[in-house]
Amino acid sequence: MAVVTVLGAGAMGSALTTPAVAANQARLWGTWLDGAILDELRAGRRHPRTDATVDPRVRLYDADALEEAMAEAEVVVLAISSEGVLEVLGLAVRYLRAGTIVPFVTKGFGRDRHGLVRLLPPLLEEVIPPDLRERCPLVAIGGPCKANEVGAGRPTGAVYASRHPGVAGAVADLLATDAYRVELSDDVEGVEAAAATKNVYAIALGVCEGLGEGGQPFHDLEAAVFTQAVAEMRHLTAVLGGDEATVGGLAGAGDLQVTGRSGRNKLYGVRIGRGEPAGEALEAMAAGQAVEGAPAARLARELVEQRADQLSRDALPLLHAINDLLDGAGDPAELLAEAALPPRRPARTGRRPAWGPTSGPT
Ligand SMILES: NC(=O)c1ccc[n+]([C@@H]2O[C@H](COP(=O)([O-])OP(=O)(O)OC[C@H]3O[C@@H](n4cnc5c(N)ncnc54)[C@H](O)[C@@H]3O)[C@@H](O)[C@H]2O)c1
């Protein structure tokens, strides 16, 4: 029986123990921020963030028991928010053994030591000592997987991507169940670019829902925003070295759809759509849990500036509209309409269409 250790007892880390415990010895390590969650689980109560039960066979470890949690682990899953993932991996590398696979569900951008905005895989790799880097391969996990549904064992399709042949499949062999199914990919950049950017665009989908709380739906605008979001995710993915086709699948449009329906990024957008000032809405929501799309929107905007040779502002109007919304500038419906709808007047040629009316003055 393989040992699978999940680092991070938040919503997603705890949820992943549901498929992991089916065929493995599953362990869940809580960070120094997760003490209260572990207390709840030890008392046999449901996870406070997902309302899912954690199987009693899952072994629980406190923040100071990282070494014990990782002993003999074949797979060490990082389920830490983007703001803390490099620090936690920095602690964990002391106990990594050659051959341990390191999947991660964390979604977002980070910054390298030169201040440049990067996807997470190269930043995570830098934290792993050079002698272990090739022998402790990363696996990027994407796809529409909500923690409460994965935790409860409801049907879910994940995407596991690795640039090391066979590695994503080896992890899938350990973690996949009939309910938690896994698609394999070698497009790490595509999965990660989609994962980081869909949180940003989900805010805009939430704004449309918030606008509709006035009583009249904004479903047409929401559909246009979704379509524009997918187009911009493709553009960003291609520039970040990923395959645009990945954006059309579970890791892209699939994850955007589910993130726009539920979760903190969408709820943040709903509050903005209702008319709450963006800064106040973020403060009200941030207690203990990140709204990852907000910093990711800023980092994506910075990325566009840093890659001005490949990424033009004109090709990413929705990204810029979302940043304007977060800055509190402009009317939400108007900003999103300008970014996602066709231009106000279609270009006119001055000629009558061949099938148009033939009578009257020309
Ligand atoms: N919740 C979901 O449905 C879901 C689905 C797929 C992926 N994810 C991704 O998984 C990651 C975790 O999300 P979550 O929903 O479990 O969040 P969460 O807030 O429930 O848990 C976050 C985890 O990260 C740790 N953490 C947070 N800030 C930290 C810091 N500054 N230093 C060290 N540790 C810190 C917490 O202790 C906790 O273990 C995110 O990147 C998220 O995008 C979440």
The ligand as an ORCA input file, in Angstrom:
! r2SCAN-3c Opt
* xyz 0 1
  N     -11.223     24.603     -3.063
  C     -11.263     24.051     -4.255
  O     -12.317     23.588     -4.711
  C      -9.990     23.930     -5.065
  C     -10.017     23.121     -6.199
  C      -8.863     22.968     -6.952
  C      -7.717     23.641     -6.584
  N      -7.726     24.443     -5.498
  C      -6.491     25.148     -5.178
  O      -5.922     24.532     -4.033
  C      -5.230     25.516     -3.265
  C      -5.775     25.470     -1.861
  O      -7.130     25.844     -1.921
  P      -8.165     25.519     -0.780
  O      -9.508     25.745     -1.340
  O      -7.850     24.222     -0.136
  O      -7.844     26.714      0.225
  P      -7.962     26.756      1.802
  O      -7.917     28.176      2.167
  O      -9.112     25.940      2.295
  O      -6.615     26.052      2.290
  C      -5.374     26.666      2.022
  C      -4.241     25.837      2.540
  O      -3.043     26.613      2.336
  C      -2.478     26.929      3.610
  N      -2.003     28.317      3.571
  C      -2.728     29.414      3.216
  N      -1.966     30.526      3.331
  C      -0.751     30.113      3.744
  C       0.468     30.792      4.027
  N       0.570     32.120      3.905
  N       1.527     30.050      4.424
  C       1.422     28.708      4.534
  N       0.294     28.011      4.279
  C      -0.770     28.708      3.881
  C      -3.573     26.749      4.633
  O      -3.034     26.478      5.907
  C      -4.338     25.558      4.037
  O      -3.679     24.362      4.335
  C      -5.484     26.847     -3.959
  O      -4.376     27.223     -4.733
  C      -6.693     26.576     -4.822
  O      -6.727     27.399     -5.975
  C      -8.830     24.587     -4.702
*
